[in-house]
């Protein structure tokens, strides 16, 4: 799906901030045995991948392995790439099932997310299930997609997301072309084969190698799109599937961007209402005035970047990312308050630090993952439709009306895939997943990155979709502390009880 330039990076942050991606040690009981591939027939010409000999080794309290898959599934005898997989064994001895998890992005590390989810799922779930994370092709610990150097990516993120003249528009467009060209130059054929369809096919290879006849799945954000595509390709192999913070794969590039603009404005509206009710709120005592002050700050940074405590300055784009990252979770709102307090006093240091965290950049200028780059490659391969510059410019007034704070940047973000130089050969399919068992789709009413309307839409597209609603703020629902959501998901996984379609959790 075509994402806007700005939102591409915003959605990616789920893997770092909301999902609570940390490597968590999980105590397990003995009983692990290396899984053997299922005996069901593999797709034609792919037998060697579905039956490959996988060598599992201990990695802390978990078990890790390399899995080989074809770069191009249409050419199974061609080049291959490797996936890194981790299994956190069930706590009740030999597991009867495995939940594969994915945190989104695209580009978030499922290996890291598996460690977090192994500690988050309820005790009954953990007794039954191994928790499995597989970094998708091109991502993280799998053979990574290599594009720009750290220094070059610094320049990429510094490009003005809200261009004011023809030269700035040209720079914005050229930056995307340069990123795609670098991916092709440094990663070869893999750069053209990191689509969601191909990742879903990889997950079916993993399912078979784990010895499971069905795929049990927990996907967050983009992980919902990956799960939905898997269900479309392999409906009879779907087990218990939960899609939390759902993406709507049926949207056009423009509608996707507008939806996220709506979502982020809702989120910052909620923040502002909360802030102005507290003593010392940096945006004042009136919500509308406060939101205008944030918008004015971004406009001022567009004209003159702000000093920080170090040698770098805070640009409009970096401030945009620094603000957006705090809107994913209500618990991070205090960081936004601190950052805005400092920025209104002329110090951009905290917003710059938040922006760096957004992209996994450390103080020395190194990036700990390739999420900020691979997300373009995946989304642009998924998207057959590309907005023209004229179409993008025509959308700006509508976006500004929806969001005075984020509208212009997100409207210009419609050019996010326009100049991607790599041809899409595996676009997203139409989703219905006919023949799949019930699939649980969860939406949060004030989710900034995946608006609630998207969950409603995906649930209706899936022939067996079941919609569950969380009333509240923040991106995704399961780890939000909502007991109703936790119970619905854990019960579904432990005994297969499907939540009532339309269940609401407040």
MARVEX-599736 format. One record per residue (C-alpha): residue number from 0; chain; x, y, z. Coordinates in Angstrom, 3 decimals, decimal comma. Layout:
BEGIN
 num cadena       xx       yy       zz
 NUM      A        X        Y        Z
...
REM end
This chain:
BEGIN
 num cadena       xx       yy       zz
   0      A    0,000    0,000    0,000
   1      A    1,277    3,444   -0,849
   2      A    2,123    5,348    2,308
   3      A    2,837    9,048    2,568
   4      A    6,470    9,995    3,032
   5      A    5,957   11,330    6,535
   6      A    3,567    8,607    7,634
   7      A    5,884    5,896    6,348
   8      A    8,241    6,764    9,162
   9      A    5,433    7,342   11,652
  10      A    3,902    3,891   11,225
  11      A    7,322    2,328   11,613
  12      A    7,660    3,572   15,148
  13      A    5,183    1,015   16,441
  14      A    7,999   -1,486   16,552
  15      A    9,954    0,715   18,941
  16      A    7,523    2,629   21,111
  17      A    4,087    1,056   21,250
  18      A    4,829   -2,610   20,938
  19      A    7,311   -2,406   23,783
  20      A   10,004   -4,102   21,761
  21      A   12,542   -5,312   24,263
  22      A   14,484   -8,511   24,503
  23      A   12,807  -10,083   27,512
  24      A   14,125  -13,212   29,118
  25      A   11,343  -15,752   29,506
  26      A   11,791  -18,703   31,824
  27      A   10,688  -21,902   30,130
  28      A   10,471  -25,523   31,180
  29      A   12,509  -28,216   29,505
  30      A   10,761  -30,093   26,749
  31      A   11,895  -28,376   23,584
  32      A   12,592  -30,646   20,656
  33      A   13,595  -29,466   17,213
  34      A   10,433  -29,300   15,097
  35      A   10,058  -31,458   12,030
  36      A    8,371  -30,199    8,834
  37      A    4,737  -31,127    8,335
  38      A    4,097  -33,904    5,871
  39      A    1,428  -32,061    3,862
  40      A    2,384  -31,408    0,239
  41      A    4,324  -28,217   -0,492
  42      A    3,437  -25,851   -3,347
  43      A    4,817  -26,947   -6,689
  44      A    8,594  -26,530   -7,124
  45      A    9,035  -25,383   -3,522
  46      A    9,480  -28,764   -1,825
  47      A   13,148  -28,150   -1,028
  48      A   12,271  -25,023    0,949
  49      A    9,324  -26,553    2,795
  50      A   11,359  -29,607    3,828
  51      A   14,805  -28,056    4,364
  52      A   16,959  -29,199    7,250
  53      A   16,846  -26,429    9,883
  54      A   19,521  -26,298   12,559
  55      A   18,184  -24,843   15,817
  56      A   20,557  -23,496   18,465
  57      A   20,107  -22,004   21,916
  58      A   20,003  -18,197   22,103
  59      A   19,450  -17,319   25,728
  60      A   16,209  -18,886   26,913
  61      A   14,998  -19,158   23,317
  62      A   15,996  -21,125   20,230
  63      A   17,162  -19,581   16,956
  64      A   17,673  -20,752   13,394
  65      A   18,267  -19,653    9,829
  66      A   15,637  -20,443    7,198
  67      A   16,300  -20,220    3,457
  68      A   13,670  -18,964    1,000
  69      A   13,780  -18,033   -2,689
  70      A   14,222  -14,353   -3,451
  71      A   11,733  -14,696   -6,313
  72      A    9,028  -17,312   -5,801
  73      A    8,488  -17,380   -9,554
  74      A   12,099  -18,515   -9,906
  75      A   12,570  -21,061   -7,103
  76      A   15,819  -22,271   -8,647
  77      A   17,288  -18,775   -8,547
  78      A   18,950  -16,790   -5,792
  79      A   17,923  -17,263   -2,174
  80      A   17,832  -15,157    0,976
  81      A   17,917  -16,077    4,645
  82      A   15,410  -15,408    7,417
  83      A   16,320  -15,346   11,092
  84      A   13,780  -17,012   13,372
  85      A   13,443  -17,218   17,159
  86      A   11,186  -19,491   19,215
  87      A   10,324  -18,835   22,857
  88      A    9,153  -22,280   23,993
  89      A    5,849  -22,784   25,751
  90      A    6,085  -22,733   29,520
  91      A    3,965  -25,853   29,891
  92      A    6,373  -28,234   28,215
  93      A    6,086  -29,365   24,615
  94      A    3,838  -26,861   22,837
  95      A    0,770  -27,893   20,945
  96      A    0,709  -24,722   18,839
  97      A    2,892  -21,765   17,785
  98      A    1,899  -18,084   17,526
  99      A    3,874  -16,171   14,939
 100      A    3,989  -12,470   15,800
 101      A    4,802   -9,353   13,804
 102      A    4,972   -5,769   15,178
 103      A    4,456   -3,840   11,980
 104      A    6,414   -1,197   10,195
 105      A    6,901   -2,718    7,714
 106      A   10,432   -3,127    8,935
 107      A    9,926   -3,759   12,645
 108      A   11,835   -6,680   14,115
 109      A    9,558   -9,632   14,797
 110      A   12,411  -11,228   16,736
 111      A   12,430   -8,374   19,235
 112      A    8,631   -8,312   19,292
 113      A    8,518  -12,038   20,061
 114      A   10,561  -11,436   23,202
 115      A    8,126   -8,745   24,289
 116      A    5,020  -10,777   23,474
 117      A    6,372  -13,882   25,193
 118      A    6,257  -11,801   28,372
 119      A    2,909  -10,132   27,539
 120      A    0,618  -13,012   26,630
 121      A   -1,380  -14,502   29,495
 122      A   -0,049  -17,474   31,439
 123      A   -2,536  -19,891   29,868
 124      A   -1,511  -18,791   26,383
 125      A    2,158  -19,269   27,209
 126      A    1,558  -22,762   28,567
 127      A    0,118  -23,842   25,223
 128      A    2,078  -21,876   22,675
 129      A    5,580  -21,342   21,454
 130      A    5,970  -17,657   20,551
 131      A    7,759  -17,248   17,244
 132      A    9,334  -14,208   15,660
 133      A   10,734  -14,176   12,132
 134      A   12,305  -10,980   10,868
 135      A   10,782  -10,535    7,400
 136      A   12,982  -10,731    4,333
 137      A   15,224   -7,687    4,178
 138      A   14,580   -6,725    7,813
 139      A   16,676   -6,718   10,952
 140      A   18,522   -9,956   11,659
 141      A   17,384  -11,608    8,441
 142      A   19,577  -10,838    5,448
 143      A   19,000   -7,084    5,520
 144      A   18,066   -4,787    2,694
 145      A   21,024   -2,419    2,441
 146      A   20,422    1,023    0,986
 147      A   21,847    4,337    2,243
 148      A   24,788    4,797    4,595
 149      A   24,050    6,273    8,021
 150      A   25,325    9,678    6,925
 151      A   23,279    9,598    3,727
 152      A   20,177    8,568    5,660
 153      A   20,706   11,548    7,974
 154      A   20,440   13,726    4,879
 155      A   17,365   11,816    3,722
 156      A   15,490   12,423    6,978
 157      A   16,458   16,107    6,924
 158      A   14,677   16,792    3,614
 159      A   11,812   19,241    4,110
 160      A    8,528   17,237    4,266
 161      A    6,513   20,406    3,533
 162      A    8,235   21,982    0,495
 163      A    7,623   25,662   -0,181
 164      A    8,970   26,028   -3,713
 165      A    9,912   24,072   -6,807
 166      A   13,459   23,374   -5,650
 167      A   12,279   21,890   -2,357
 168      A    9,703   19,738   -4,165
 169      A   12,442   18,503   -6,481
 170      A   14,661   17,695   -3,501
 171      A   11,841   15,756   -1,829
 172      A   11,211   13,708   -4,942
 173      A   14,887   13,132   -5,684
 174      A   15,506   11,833   -2,163
 175      A   13,090    8,950   -2,762
 176      A   14,657    8,133   -6,113
 177      A   18,103    8,140   -4,524
 178      A   16,960    5,810   -1,744
 179      A   15,493    3,301   -4,180
 180      A   18,551    3,467   -6,419
 181      A   20,789    2,794   -3,420
 182      A   18,660   -0,210   -2,419
 183      A   19,029   -1,696   -5,908
 184      A   22,750   -0,979   -6,076
 185      A   23,579   -2,400   -2,663
 186      A   21,053   -5,243   -2,352
 187      A   20,604   -6,409   -5,937
 188      A   17,598   -8,594   -6,722
 189      A   16,339   -8,588   -3,119
 190      A   15,367   -4,909   -3,449
 191      A   12,619   -5,872   -5,910
 192      A   11,326   -8,760   -3,773
 193      A   10,433   -7,527   -0,290
 194      A    6,702   -7,166   -0,984
 195      A    4,073   -8,231    1,536
 196      A    2,911  -11,035   -0,756
 197      A    6,414  -12,512   -0,749
 198      A    6,779  -12,114    3,006
 199      A    3,450  -13,925    3,464
 200      A    4,747  -16,795    1,352
 201      A    7,835  -16,901    3,582
 202      A    5,585  -17,233    6,625
 203      A    3,986  -20,316    5,117
 204      A    7,416  -21,901    4,690
 205      A    8,115  -21,125    8,346
 206      A    4,765  -22,601    9,381
 207      A    5,600  -25,863    7,687
 208      A    9,115  -26,007    9,130
 209      A    7,697  -25,498   12,623
 210      A    5,649  -28,633   12,077
 211      A    2,310  -26,804   12,173
 212      A   -0,541  -27,545    9,787
 213      A   -2,084  -24,142   10,540
 214      A   -0,679  -20,666   11,156
 215      A   -1,647  -18,991   14,424
 216      A   -0,878  -15,280   14,138
 217      A   -0,774  -12,053   16,151
 218      A   -0,081   -9,035   13,977
 219      A    0,023   -5,382   15,024
 220      A   -0,295   -2,405   12,630
 221      A    1,332   -3,465    9,337
 222      A    1,436   -6,945   10,864
 223      A   -2,345   -6,948   10,314
 224      A   -1,856   -6,375    6,607
 225      A    0,699   -9,166    6,470
 226      A   -1,714  -11,466    8,301
 227      A   -4,591  -10,535    6,012
 228      A   -2,499  -11,197    2,906
 229      A   -1,477  -14,576    4,327
 230      A   -5,138  -15,387    4,904
 231      A   -5,925  -14,416    1,316
 232      A   -3,154  -16,614   -0,095
 233      A   -3,580  -19,560    2,307
 234      A   -7,119  -19,393    3,780
 235      A   -7,275  -23,107    4,616
 236      A   -4,043  -22,858    6,610
 237      A   -5,217  -20,047    8,883
 238      A   -5,501  -21,045   12,530
 239      A   -6,270  -18,490   15,241
 240      A   -5,484  -15,059   13,837
 241      A   -5,629  -11,687   15,625
 242      A   -5,101   -8,422   13,726
 243      A   -4,613   -5,511   16,143
 244      A   -4,482   -1,900   14,912
 245      A   -5,703   -2,865   11,485
 246      A   -4,498   -1,461    8,174
 247      A   -7,033   -1,181    5,338
 248      A   -5,305   -2,689    2,282
 249      A   -8,130   -1,623   -0,041
 250      A   -7,457    2,116    0,277
 251      A   -5,954    4,237   -2,467
 252      A   -2,780    6,172   -1,784
 253      A   -4,724    9,394   -1,276
 254      A   -7,355    7,862    1,007
 255      A   -4,712    6,082    3,067
 256      A   -2,851    9,337    3,604
 257      A   -6,041   11,210    4,451
 258      A   -7,064    8,517    6,920
 259      A   -3,800    8,787    8,786
 260      A   -4,020   12,564    8,738
 261      A   -7,393   12,233   10,443
 262      A   -5,959    9,759   12,936
 263      A   -3,014   11,911   13,930
 264      A   -5,158   15,007   14,306
 265      A   -7,513   13,068   16,586
 266      A   -4,516   11,986   18,629
 267      A   -3,041   15,456   19,013
 268      A   -6,504   16,822   19,806
 269      A   -6,682   14,331   22,680
 270      A   -3,213   15,312   23,856
 271      A   -4,085   19,011   23,714
 272      A   -7,329   18,562   25,667
 273      A   -5,419   16,684   28,346
 274      A   -2,541   19,155   28,436
 275      A   -4,563   22,361   28,778
 276      A   -6,362   20,898   31,787
 277      A   -3,047   20,581   33,627
 278      A   -0,954   23,217   35,339
 279      A    2,064   24,384   33,359
 280      A    0,845   23,176   29,966
 281      A    3,207   24,712   27,368
 282      A    0,446   25,258   24,803
 283      A   -1,715   27,317   27,167
 284      A   -5,188   26,825   28,567
 285      A   -7,274   26,597   25,391
 286      A   -7,209   23,583   23,091
 287      A   -7,672   25,405   19,782
 288      A   -5,133   28,079   20,634
 289      A   -2,699   25,416   21,786
 290      A   -2,984   23,438   18,557
 291      A   -2,377   26,622   16,579
 292      A    0,731   27,233   18,630
 293      A    2,100   23,787   17,710
 294      A    1,344   24,446   14,043
 295      A    3,087   27,815   14,270
 296      A    6,142   26,159   15,816
 297      A    6,454   23,819   12,836
 298      A    6,038   26,741   10,421
 299      A    8,769   28,696   12,210
 300      A   11,140   25,723   12,056
 301      A   10,516   25,527    8,326
 302      A   11,987   29,012    8,027
 303      A   14,676   28,757   10,692
 304      A   15,862   25,506   12,317
 305      A   16,268   25,641   16,092
 306      A   19,428   25,273   18,115
 307      A   19,949   22,244   20,319
 308      A   22,403   21,422   23,076
 309      A   24,697   19,759   20,528
 310      A   26,082   20,663   17,119
 311      A   22,922   19,721   15,234
 312      A   19,815   21,822   14,718
 313      A   16,139   20,857   14,835
 314      A   14,384   21,057   11,466
 315      A   10,664   21,094   10,737
 316      A   10,771   17,478    9,593
 317      A   12,568   16,313   12,718
 318      A   10,104   18,195   14,906
 319      A    7,259   16,527   13,011
 320      A    8,676   13,077   13,763
 321      A    9,464   14,022   17,361
 322      A    5,871   15,090   17,963
 323      A    4,323   12,156   16,111
 324      A    6,247    9,486   18,014
 325      A    4,757   10,624   21,311
 326      A    1,187   10,234   20,049
 327      A    1,318    6,460   19,813
 328      A    0,803    5,927   23,526
 329      A   -0,865    8,117   26,128
 330      A    1,959    7,283   28,515
 331      A    4,401    9,169   26,261
 332      A    2,395   12,412   26,281
 333      A    4,524   13,820   29,146
 334      A    7,565   13,595   26,855
 335      A    5,763   15,765   24,336
 336      A    4,946   18,280   27,056
 337      A    8,622   18,424   28,051
 338      A    9,725   18,719   24,433
 339      A    7,296   21,522   23,629
 340      A    8,179   23,401   26,811
 341      A   11,825   23,376   25,782
 342      A   11,098   24,200   22,139
 343      A    8,976   27,231   22,990
 344      A   11,950   28,400   25,057
 345      A   14,217   28,047   22,022
 346      A   15,765   24,640   22,741
 347      A   15,046   21,868   20,235
 348      A   17,102   19,194   21,995
 349      A   14,266   17,021   23,301
 350      A   12,319   17,034   20,033
 351      A   15,514   16,096   18,200
 352      A   16,135   13,240   20,623
 353      A   12,587   11,983   20,076
 354      A   13,058   12,194   16,310
 355      A   16,275   10,195   16,580
 356      A   14,556    7,525   18,664
 357      A   11,936    7,393   15,962
 358      A   14,523    6,265   13,431
 359      A   16,623    4,186   15,875
 360      A   19,528    6,657   15,611
 361      A   22,017    6,822   18,482
 362      A   23,996    9,842   19,664
 363      A   26,941    8,879   17,456
 364      A   24,850    8,889   14,294
 365      A   24,495    5,133   13,868
 366      A   21,180    3,422   13,138
 367      A   20,434    0,165   14,935
 368      A   18,098   -1,115   12,224
 369      A   17,011   -0,487    8,656
 370      A   13,336    0,116    9,425
 371      A   13,320    3,700    8,179
 372      A   14,516    2,577    4,757
 373      A   12,997   -0,849    4,198
 374      A    9,547    0,563    4,890
 375      A    9,716    2,493    1,612
 376      A   10,814   -0,570   -0,305
 377      A    7,959   -2,721    0,999
 378      A    5,187   -0,170    0,707
 379      A    6,207    1,021   -2,733
 380      A    6,356   -2,545   -4,057
 381      A    2,921   -3,182   -2,578
 382      A    1,393   -0,120   -4,251
 383      A    0,505   -0,106   -7,931
 384      A   -1,035    3,380   -7,726
 385      A    1,224    6,429   -7,570
 386      A    0,023   10,001   -7,127
 387      A    1,301   12,662   -9,492
 388      A    2,655   15,947   -8,215
 389      A   -0,396   17,765   -9,581
 390      A   -2,749   15,365   -7,768
 391      A   -0,782   15,824   -4,562
 392      A   -0,893   19,611   -4,764
 393      A   -4,631   19,515   -5,384
 394      A   -5,125   17,516   -2,178
 395      A   -3,332   19,987    0,114
 396      A   -6,369   22,173    1,017
 397      A   -8,392   19,101    1,993
 398      A   -5,558   17,807    4,159
 399      A   -5,066   21,189    5,813
 400      A   -8,760   21,291    6,666
 401      A   -8,532   17,880    8,324
 402      A   -5,316   18,669   10,210
 403      A   -3,904   22,168   10,686
 404      A   -0,889   20,605   12,413
 405      A    0,012   17,680   10,146
 406      A   -2,015   18,295    6,982
 407      A    0,509   19,865    4,623
 408      A    3,316   17,442    5,430
 409      A    1,070   14,420    5,091
 410      A   -0,412   15,718    1,847
 411      A    3,043   16,179    0,326
 412      A    3,783   12,725    1,631
 413      A    1,534   11,457   -1,149
 414      A    4,679   11,573   -3,274
 415      A    6,234    8,872   -1,071
 416      A    6,215    6,230   -3,813
 417      A    5,757    8,375   -6,925
 418      A    9,454    8,304   -7,762
 419      A   10,345    4,868   -6,400
 420      A   12,527    3,426   -9,178
 421      A   11,857   -0,288   -8,589
 422      A    8,959   -1,878  -10,436
 423      A    6,193   -3,552   -8,446
 424      A    5,565   -7,149   -9,534
 425      A    3,635   -8,402   -6,478
 426      A    1,051   -5,754   -5,532
 427      A   -1,335   -6,332   -2,676
 428      A   -4,220   -8,641   -3,599
 429      A   -7,856   -7,871   -2,931
 430      A   -8,646   -9,267    0,505
 431      A  -11,550  -11,573    1,304
 432      A   -9,891  -14,772    2,593
 433      A  -12,835  -16,940    1,602
 434      A  -12,726  -20,230    3,483
 435      A  -10,675  -18,977    6,436
 436      A  -11,943  -19,504    9,991
 437      A  -12,941  -16,474   12,098
 438      A  -10,287  -13,738   12,087
 439      A  -10,349  -11,238   14,967
 440      A   -9,784   -7,604   13,921
 441      A   -9,215   -5,021   16,662
 442      A   -9,488   -1,254   16,277
 443      A   -8,928    1,585   18,734
 444      A  -11,201    4,608   18,397
 445      A   -8,438    7,236   18,626
 446      A   -5,582    5,293   17,087
 447      A   -3,296    7,830   15,360
 448      A   -1,549    5,608   12,824
 449      A   -4,244    3,099   11,896
 450      A   -7,565    4,917   12,268
 451      A  -10,485    2,994   13,693
 452      A  -12,312    3,160   10,368
 453      A   -9,613    0,934    8,896
 454      A  -10,352   -1,854   11,356
 455      A  -14,046   -1,668   10,500
 456      A  -13,209   -1,835    6,805
 457      A  -10,785   -4,757    7,079
 458      A  -13,224   -6,742    9,219
 459      A  -15,897   -6,241    6,561
 460      A  -13,547   -7,240    3,721
 461      A  -12,622  -10,509    5,411
 462      A  -15,344  -13,069    4,813
 463      A  -14,879  -14,291    8,399
 464      A  -13,849  -11,013   10,014
 465      A  -14,890  -10,341   13,610
 466      A  -14,612   -6,719   14,793
 467      A  -13,569   -5,840   18,348
 468      A  -13,427   -2,183   19,406
 469      A  -11,351   -0,523   22,112
 470      A  -12,456    2,952   23,133
 471      A   -9,356    4,962   23,913
 472      A   -6,116    6,573   22,782
 473      A   -2,943    5,087   21,386
 474      A   -1,840    2,718   18,669
 475      A   -3,050   -0,905   19,002
 476      A   -5,059   -2,390   21,838
 477      A   -3,672   -5,619   23,271
 478      A   -0,883   -4,134   25,393
 479      A   -2,890   -1,043   26,371
 480      A   -3,916   -2,396   29,768
 481      A   -7,537   -2,897   28,719
 482      A   -8,683   -6,038   30,563
 483      A  -11,563   -6,642   28,159
 484      A   -9,218   -6,756   25,165
 485      A   -6,698   -8,927   26,994
 486      A   -9,394  -11,423   27,976
 487      A  -10,881  -11,580   24,474
 488      A   -7,527  -12,233   22,814
 489      A   -6,168  -14,680   25,380
 490      A   -9,410  -16,683   25,467
 491      A   -9,466  -16,851   21,676
 492      A   -5,951  -18,249   21,625
 493      A   -6,383  -20,685   24,520
 494      A   -9,702  -22,336   23,679
 495      A  -10,739  -20,927   20,320
 496      A  -13,699  -18,960   21,684
 497      A  -14,377  -16,271   19,098
 498      A  -15,287  -12,847   20,535
 499      A  -18,754  -11,609   19,718
 500      A  -18,674   -9,637   16,480
 501      A  -19,055   -6,002   17,504
 502      A  -17,636   -6,477   21,020
 503      A  -16,767   -3,095   22,554
 504      A  -14,158   -2,624   25,277
 505      A  -14,073    0,642   27,215
REM end
